[in-house]
């Protein structure tokens, strides 16, 4: 324990003197905030949808069939009530909800009121656009049911009613920044000692590999928390991102994710021989993380292979977690799946590291 | 340390071998290093000195053979050895961005020295190695000699029984080298065993025991005196005004194994089995019309080194 403390103290001292790295701890979050402040929206297909059909008429079923036929949504769930539907939205199981009220048939005769309601998860950037597309969608005309010249749906954006991109981007951006800095800093910090010959000395001391690794990681856990706080604070102050869930849950999720990215950095360090290689490896992880995690493009709209790869990127699960907590106000109990996936990732990564890290130079 | 019951050699290696792919860096080296002595590894670059030292402290796994260090099988029991072993790498391997005090404090904590004890020990080492006024200086800004003293202070902080020094004086001026060796003898007096690798003859000559390594093989072993007495060559010194001419006269002669110039003198190593070596040389010089004084002399360590490494190279080339 005291050895871990000694290594951590040394690491912090060195970090404080390494102005470039120290600058990056603050600089990267700032820069990324500005860069990603403006995101791009894309069309998507195959969004998972939940349906509450209170009308239960042939007409309401026909409407759902027409929506599915358009290919934009895939009905995943038939919920019993609007409350159930909201719960599924909040846990992230579905990203769009269709509510067909009991008075669906009556509304058909009332030209002022829309026939049904779309509930949209506004925490993801592009889904809201899809809803707009649905409203304008030319559903096949069904004589006696509805006509295309009248609005079928009314759209309600949940969790981000003003539809601001920053609100969608900022929480997930925490994950992107942590992926970048945690992976890179740890990989570089360990490879640097090997490159400079310090490791050769450390190996001949009584410090065990586990002590060496933990001692090196401890300072970065704190750096990760500082960065998390920094981005969240900037998000709230500059972009007025609402924090709907509990801060406790948010920091719990962040810690899980920091642990996952640190072990990822450790894996990179066991492969890289130079600091440059360590740096390149962290980029190699970062790019697919940004593209496949659901940070920019909705996860649901991706081809199966991409979604499969994304399961192995910790950022995917963190984006799901953090959007759930910060924007949709979901509790940890509702987000068990991504939590377990993150834990599984960290455990698997740690196993790989222990197998690969030997206390010798061979 | 000196009061501790000690038995057997500090280091005992049998057929120690290490291959890197096709290259055999260390080739069946066997040696015994007695306790409380300075033992030297002498050899050119790439002779396997560092690789052997790294195997002895458990940094590298031997491809073949075995070694027992302070009674522990290495690498199997390398962890039990850690507290008894001090290792100074060839390259400065402390942290250049930490101060002298911080470096020593870190090493002290890693070796489990408790607070007061650690502070006392650090103070002791700083005084011993003249680093007191450098206490708060970053290691990276110090001279080669200062860095090396710091490295020695760090390696001896936990009072190891065995000190492994891999070319400790390669980046150090002659005065610092002399001081450094004084410190080594002080340590030996207190019972420490020291294994040091070098390519300096004067350093090798100071060792109690010496192993000459060449391309991974141990080609000669003994005390410097023994090695010089038992050299497998006749050493002939030629003093001539026309040194170049004399040298030319010896060129291409099979029985002349090696010639080295020292000012206006030549040192020629002749095959041991040659009868009347001086006479043969005189005859050669006469044939080439070179005047000179020819005398058989006692071998220097350099002669031993040349005889042990170069002769062998010739045989291999042939």
Contacts between the chains, C-beta under 8 A, distances in Angstrom:
chain1	res1	chain2	res2	distance
A	2	B	109	6.2
A	2	B	112	7.3
A	3	B	109	6.7
A	3	B	110	5.7
A	3	B	112	7.5
A	5	B	109	7.4
A	6	B	106	5.7
A	6	B	109	3.5
A	6	B	110	5.7
A	7	B	106	7.9
A	7	B	110	7.6
A	9	B	106	7.5
A	10	B	95	7.0
A	10	B	98	6.8
A	10	B	102	7.4
A	10	B	106	4.8
A	13	B	97	7.9
A	13	B	98	6.1
A	13	B	102	6.2
A	14	B	95	6.6
A	14	B	97	5.3
A	14	B	98	6.8
A	17	B	97	4.9
A	18	B	97	7.0
A	196	B	93	7.3
A	196	B	96	7.7
A	197	B	89	5.9
A	197	B	91	4.5
A	197	B	92	7.4
A	197	B	93	4.2
A	198	B	93	5.3
A	198	B	94	7.4
A	198	B	95	6.4
A	200	B	59	6.6
A	200	B	89	5.2
A	200	B	93	5.7
A	201	B	87	6.9
A	201	B	89	5.8
A	201	B	93	4.1
A	201	B	94	7.1
A	202	B	110	7.7
A	203	B	58	7.9
A	203	B	59	5.8
A	204	B	57	5.3
A	204	B	58	7.4
A	204	B	59	6.6
A	204	B	82	6.8
A	204	B	85	6.5
A	204	B	87	4.2
A	205	B	82	6.2
A	205	B	107	7.3
A	205	B	110	4.7
A	205	B	111	6.4
A	206	B	79	7.4
A	206	B	82	4.1
A	206	B	83	5.8
A	206	B	110	6.8
A	206	B	111	6.3
A	206	B	112	6.7
A	207	B	110	5.2
A	208	B	79	8.0
A	360	B	58	6.9
A	360	B	59	5.8
A	360	B	60	6.4
A	360	B	61	6.4
A	360	B	75	7.1
A	361	B	54	6.5
A	361	B	59	4.9
A	361	B	60	5.6
A	362	B	60	5.9
A	362	B	61	5.5
